[in-house]
Amino acid sequence: MVPSGEYLTWGKEPVEPASSTRSTICLNGLWQFVPNADPDKLVQPEGGWGWMRVPGSWRNAGWPGAFYGVVAIGSAPSWKGFTKNNQVSAGWYQRPIRIPGAWAGKRVVLDLARVSTDATVFLDGQPAGQVGWPTGQVELSTLIKPGTEQSLRVLVLSTAGVKEFAQFMGTA
């Protein structure tokens, strides 16, 4: 159930021409969200979804320009004790997508900007690809069924690995 005062744009997003050969669909807006409480068990959730604005953050760290995006808490056990400053290191995002039938045979790419820090993309439960900080693309062409509603899930890990930490901090 969509939280009071909120609305979904799912399936109503305009197809925007980006060039003579390319179009885009912006997926920003309200997404279903559930924190992943156990970093050692990254299993796709069965239910208990809450709601999150995208772009947005599940943390309110007080950073300049930070936007707390959690709109409503869900019922999954991983929500127990969840607060704005929660140290949850992973979260699942979900929403349906429908690629226009006219895009059959065309290349379809999911472009994720400002992912913090890593994301794994799933389409209809199948792994589609990964993106690392700060931005990247996942090729969806082989999994997309134009004209059909499909389930898009994104697992976001909010912790940097050793490689990212070394690059950020530099080496001696």
N, C-alpha and C positions, 0 to 999 in steps of 0.2 A: 504494500500500500504506500503510495507516494505521500510524504509528509504534508501536513496542512500548509497551505500557502505556497507550495512548490508545484512545478509542472514539468512534464517530460517533453522533450523535443524529439524523442526517438522516432525515426521514420519520417520526420518532417524537416530534416536538415536540407537546406538547398544545395544543389550541385552548382558549384561556382567555377566558371572557366578560368583557368590559370594561364593558358596559352592556347594556340590553335590546335594543339595535340594533347593537352592535359587539362583535367578538371580535378577539383578537390571537394571533399565533404568534411566539414569541421565537426568533430565528435565531442567538443567541449560541452559542458553542462552537467546535469545530474547523472551520476553513475551509482550503481549498487556497490557497496564496499563492506568488507569484513576484515578485521585485523587477523594476522596469523600469529597466534600466541606462542607457538613453539618453533623457534628457528631451525630446529633439527628435523621437523616434520612439515614440509611444504606440500601439503595435500590440498587439492582443490576442494573448497567448501561444498557442503551439501545444501546449506540453507542458512537462515539466521542473518541475512544481509541487512545492513543499515544503508545509509545514503551519504554520498560524498559529492561535493562540487569539484569538477575538473575544469581548469586547474585549481589546485588546492592542496593542503597538507593535512595529514592526520595529527600533526603536532602544532602547538602554538608556542613556539620557542621565543617569541618576542623579537624576531629578526625584522629589520626594516623591510617592508614590502611583503612579509610573510602573510599568507591568507589561509586562515583555518577553514578547512572545507567540509568537516563533518557536519551534516545537516540533521541526521537522526541515527541513534544507536540501534543496532539490530539485536536479535535474540540468540545468536550463536554463543557458545560458552566463552569464546575468545574475547567477547565484549565485556565480560565480568571485570570490574575494576578499571575499565578504560576511562582515561581522562585526557584533557587537552595536552598535557605534558607527558603522556604515556611514552614509555621507552620501547614500544613495540617496534621491532626491526623489519617487519614485513607485513604487507597487506595485499588483499585481492580486490581487484576492480572488475566489474562485470556490467555489460549492457548488450542489447541486441543491435545488430547492424543489418542493413539491407543494401547491397551494392546494386545499382541500377542494372536492369537486364541489358541495356544498351552497351554496357561495359564488357559483355561476354567476349572472350578472346583478348582482352586488353590487360596490360600489366596493372596490378593493384598493389599498392604499397601503403603500409601503416607508418606514418611519420610521427615519432614521439620526441617532443622537445622538453628539455629540462627535467628529465627523469632523474630522480635522486634516490639511489645511485645506479641501480641495475633493474632491468625488467625482463621478464619472460612472457611472451605473448602466446595465447592459445586461441584457436578458432574451433568451435564445436568440440572442445575438449582435447584437440590435437595440438601438440607443440608446433608453433609456427616460426619462432626465432627469438633472438635476444637482442637487447639494446643496453649499452653501458653509458654511464655519465659522460657528457651531459645530454647527448641527443643521438638519435639513430633511426634507422628504418628497418622494417621487417617486411619481407616479400610475402604477400598473401595470395598471389596469383594462382598457385596450384591448389589452394584450399577453398577459394571463394566460389560460391554458387550464385552467380548474378541473378537478381530477381527473387531470391529466397532469403528469408530472415535467418540469420545465423547468430550464434552466441560468441561474443568476443570477451575474453578474460585476459587480464594482465596482472601478473604477480610482480609487485615492486618490492625490492630489497633496499632498505634505507641505510645500509652499512657498507662502508668501503672495504674492499679487499686489500690485501697486502700490496698488490701492484698499484692500485689507485692511491693508496696512502703514500707510498714511496714517491710517486710522481708528483703528488700535491706538495709534499714536504721537501722534496729535493733530496739529493744525496750529498754526503760529506766528502 
